[in-house]
Amino acid sequence: MIEISQRNLVTIYAISSVAFGFHTDGEENLTTLTAETGGKVETPLNNAYKDVSGFLSNPSDDGNYALQVGTGGYAAEISSAIFRSVASLSGDITTQYVIRYTPDVRPSSEARQFRRIKVAVNLPSAQVRYRNGYYPFAPPN
């Protein structure tokens, strides 16, 4: 899947549905897919309660909830976290720069190998995400 994405210049962005405190076998695969193609993963449910004071410290008869069941606080916090993740991804997708490079290669079998690249900028606060390489030719038909 990674090679097909890289050959077709596809950048993968994802939103993980894994909830706070849980982990799945697919998390590492999702992270690898996005990183190898220059994208990223958002995990809105992983830190949904980071700004809620007293989470897991307000016992009640209903259990240990900082956001009381039935008040809408829980649904609002989850919806807000998902909205922030979508906004973050859309911001990344709409503010990209394209750097073009045309390699001087012949269409021989050695030239079809994956070529690694590194992109760096001289700005201390800039975060750079990029594909870790490219194939000089499209996949064979």
N, C-alpha and C positions, 0 to 999 in steps of 0.2 A: 504494500500500500504506500509506503514511504517513497519507494522508487517511482511508482506511477505518478504520485503527486509532484515529486521533484522534476520529473521529465516533462510534465505538462504545466509547470510553473504555478501550481496550486498552493495557496497558503491556507492552512487549516486553523480555524478558531473554534473553540468549544466552550460550552457551559456544562460543568459537571453537576449532577444531581445528587451527589453523595452528601449525606447530612452530617452535621457536627458530631464528631466522635466516632464516626464509622469510616471504614476503608474497604475498597473492593480491589479485586485483582486487576481490573481494567484501568485503574487510575494511572499506573505507570505507562501503560500503552497510550493513553490519551495524551499524557504529558510528552511522551516521545514523539508522537505524530505531530503535535503542534510545534514543538521545539525544532524538529528537523525540517519543517517547512517554513519557519519564520513567524509562526503564529503564537498564540498563547491560550491557556485554559483559565477560565474564571470559575471560582467555586463559591457561589453566593450563599450556600447553606452552611459552609464550613465555619464562618465567623459571624453568623447572623445575630448573635447575642453579645458581641464584644462591647457595645455601647449601653447595654442594659445593666444598670447598677443592681447589685444584689442577686444576680442570677445564681441559683442553687443555694441561696442563703435566706430565703423567705419561706419557711415552712408554713403550710396551711393544711386544712382538713382534706383538700383536694389533691394534695401532693406538694412537691417542692417546685412551685412555679413562680417566676418573677413576673411573667405575663399571665394574668389570670385567664383561665379558660372561659370562653363565652363573651369576653369583652371586645374581641376583635384585635387586640394587641398582637397576638401571635401571628395571625394572618397578615396584618399590616407590616410586621417586621420582616416576614418571609417575602412578601410582595416587594417591599422596598429593597431588599437585598438582591432580588432577581433583577429589578429595574436598574439598579446601580451596575450590575454585571453586564447587562445588555448595553447600557450607555458607555461603559468602559470599552467594550469590544467595538461598538460602532465608532467611537472616537479613534481607536487604533486603525480601523479599516478605512476611515475617511481622511486620515492624515498620514499617508504613506509617501515615501519618496522612491522613485525608481532609478536605479543605476544600471545602465546598459553597458554591456561589454561583448564584443564580437571576437571570439577566439580565432586565431589563424591556424586552422587544422584541416587536414584532409579527411574525407569520410572513410577512413580505414578502421579496422577493428580496435586498434590501440587508442584511437582518438575518441571512441565512444565510452571510455571509462569516466567514472564520476570524478569531478574535480572539486577539491575543497577550496573555500574562500573564507576570508575574515574581513569584516567591516568594522571600522572603528572611527569614532569622531572625537575631536578635541574639545569637548564640552563636559565639564565635571558633573553636571546634573542630568545629562541626557541618557536615556535608556535606549539601547539599540537592539532590535530583534531582526534577524536576517536568516535566510536559508544558509545552511552550512556548506553548500556547494551547488553544483549544477552538472547536468549532462549536456555536452555540446550539440547533441542532435536529438530529435524527437524519437520516441520508441519506434522500432521497426513494425511495419504493418503485418 
